[in-house]
């Protein structure tokens, strides 16, 4: 369950990468993020950069899972834990910066909290 939750978090953040760095400014992305076409153009570079942060978190999780698989359990676990803690913290920062973004923040917070809950129970 721990690894499956980590994979889910990686997939979510790869999706966010695509939305922010590839699809930003398209109607679907604008609607998802609640921005107008004009706002999306103003924030284009910010979103592009932010998308890559999400991709890098996903890469860290995947590398951690690979390390766990090739017998470096502790290094892999540390890498995954750090990435998931970053995801959790980013969700908290998001909701603190704008309570109207609670739904988006929960997409990050809930899977990350579940991951750590499963780690505690393992």
Residue pairs with C-beta under 8 A, 6 or more apart in sequence:
1 118
2 115
2 118
2 119
2 122
3 65
3 68
5 111
5 114
5 115
5 118
6 61
6 64
6 65
6 80
6 84
6 115
7 61
7 65
8 111
9 58
9 61
9 83
9 84
9 87
9 111
9 112
9 115
10 57
10 58
10 61
10 62
11 58
12 107
12 108
12 111
13 54
13 55
13 57
13 58
13 61
13 87
14 54
14 55
14 58
16 51
16 54
17 51
17 52
17 54
17 55
17 58
18 51
19 29
19 32
19 33
19 51
20 29
20 47
20 48
20 50
20 51
20 54
21 47
21 48
21 50
21 51
21 52
21 55
22 51
23 29
24 40
24 43
24 44
24 47
24 48
24 51
25 37
25 40
25 41
25 44
29 40
30 36
30 37
30 39
30 40
33 40
33 47
33 104
35 43
40 47
57 83
57 86
57 87
58 83
60 79
60 80
60 82
60 83
61 79
61 80
61 83
61 84
63 76
63 79
64 75
64 76
64 77
64 78
64 79
64 80
64 83
65 76
65 80
66 76
67 73
67 75
67 76
67 79
68 76
68 77
68 80
69 76
81 119
84 112
84 115
84 116
85 112
85 116
87 108
87 111
87 112
88 108
88 109
88 112
88 113
88 116
90 108
91 105
91 106
91 107
91 108
91 109
91 112
92 105
92 109
94 101
94 104
94 105
94 108
95 101
95 102
95 105
95 106
95 109
